[in-house]
């Protein structure tokens, strides 16, 4: 019990230092930001028999963000998702999805998104346009983005910012899937939750 008290005191002290996130981008420092993989997720949904939205996820991802609060329209994002990390909590189905007819993870191990432009839509919303490369095919794609704010991450000792993103992809444009029509939909909904940590300035 005595050994637990110092740790508990530290946690309580840190909690007392945490402030509400700032949702004003202009108050954030400019620089390069790197995805915090411990606080990020990519989930996807596809229609099944027209009855429900079947949900899965990717477990391994990385991203970098260049962001200047004085010129948010110039922000750029580069993101990579490891195709083989697809997960549905159904091991046989996961193996099938990694196969050649679906994501072909062996020959195409990464899904890549590179942004081209950012359009500010509302106070904390924007539309990101870029190129999505999946299974060897590249298509123009848009993502609706919501900015949650920025705060100081005491555990990492760095500034942090948070976003969510939503994208709709037509799987047939990327040659994914072979099931008969009507069994699953063509539209895939992708939802992203992501925190980024500011990279240290170069000395």
N, C-alpha and C positions, 0 to 999 in steps of 0.2 A: 504493500500500500504506500509506504513512504517513497518508494522509487517512482511511483506513478505521479505523485504530487508535483514534482518539478515540470514534468511534461504537460500535465493539465494546466499548470500556471502559465506555461508558454503559450498553449493553445488559447487560453482565455485572454492573454495579453494581445496576441495577434488578432483575435476577434474584435477586441476593443479598438484596434487600430484600423480596421477595415472600414472604408468609407463607401458611400453609395457611388455606383459607377457614373462617370460623366458621359452623357450622351451627346455632348457638343464636340464634333470632330476637331474643331479649331483649337481646342484645349489640349490636344494630344501632340506628342512630339513626332516630327517627321523622321523617316528612316526606313530601314529594312526590318521586316517582321517574319518570324518563322512559326509554322504551325506547332502548337502544343499537342502532340498525339494523345496525351492522357486526357485531354478535354476536347475531343473532336470525334465526329462520327459521320459516316455516309450510309444512309439507309435508302432502299428503293422499294417501290410497290408496283405490282402489275395485276391487272384484272384477271381473275380466275373464274371461268365459266359464266362470266357476267354476274357473279353472285357476291364476290368479295374482292378486297385488295390484298393479295399475297405479299408479305413483307420479308425482305432480307437485308443484308448489310455487307459492307466491305470492312475488314478489320485493320488493314494496313494502308496508310496514306501519308502523304507529305505535301507541304505547300510552302511557298514563299510569297510575301506580299510587299510591294513597294508602295509607300503611302506618304503623301504630304498633305496635312490638314488644310493648308492654304490653297491647295489645288487638287481637291479630291477627284476631279474628273481625270486626272492623270495617273490614278492608281493602276497598278498592274498586278495580276495574280498568275502564278504558275503552280499547277497542282498535279500530283501523280497519285494514282490509286493502283495498288498491286492487285491484278486480276485474280490471282490464285487465292486471295484472302476472302473471296466471296463466302458468305455464311448464311445458312437458312435454318440452322439447328437440325438439319436432316442430312447426315453424312453421305448417303448414297446419292441424294439429289445434288448436293454440293459437288460431288465428283462428276456428275453428268454436266453440270453447268460449267465446269472447268474444261470440258471436252471440246473437240474441234467444232461440233455443230453449234455450240453456244459461244462461250467467251474465248475458247482456244488459248488457255492460259500458258501453255507450253511455248507456242510460237508468238503470242502477243501478251507478254507478261505485265504490261502496264496500260492503264487508261490515262490519257494526258489531256489536260485542259490548259490552254494558254489564252489569256484575255487580250483583247484588242482595244476595247473602249469601255468607258463607264459613263452612264447617263444618270444624273441625279433626278429622282422621281419625286420624293417627298423629303420631310425633315430628316428621317433616318432610313430612307429606302432608296434603292438605286437599281438600275438594270445593267448587268454586266454582259457584254457581248464578246465572244471569242471563238476559238476553234477546239472542238472536241475530237480527239483521235481515239478510236476504239476498234479493235480487231483489224488494224491496218487501214481503216477508212477515216477520213477527216471531214467533218461537217461543221458549218457555222452553227453556233448554239448561243442561246441567251439564258441568263440566270437572274432571277429576281432575288435581290439581296436586302437583308435588313440588318442595320447596325444596332447592336445592343449597348454599346458604350465601351469605355476604357477604365481601367483601374490599375492599381499597383499590386502585383502578385508577390506577397511577402515571402512565400515559400521559395520562389524562384529568384527573388530579388530583382525583378524586372517589370517594366510596364507590360500590361496585357490588354488586348482588345478582343471583342467578341462579335461574331456575325452568324447569321443563318442564311442559307441559300436554297432556292427551289428551282428545279429544272425539269422540263418534260422532254423525253427523248423517244423517238420512234425507233424501236429495236430493229425493224426491217431495213432501215437505212444503213445499218451496220452489219447486216447478215447474221443476226443473232436469233437462234431458235428454229425449230423445224416442225413443231407440233401442228396438227390440223387447225384450220381456221375456227374460231369460236371457243377453242379450249383456253387460250390465254389471249389477252389483248396485245395490240401493237404498241400502245402508249405505256411508257415507263416513267413513273414519277420518282424523282430523286430529291432527297432532302438532306441538307448538310448543316451540321452544327459545328462551329469552329472557334477556338480561341487561339490567338497568335501572341507570341512573346517578342518583344522588341530585341533585335540583335544588338550586341554591344557595338559602340562606335569604334572605328578603326583608330588605333593609337597614332 
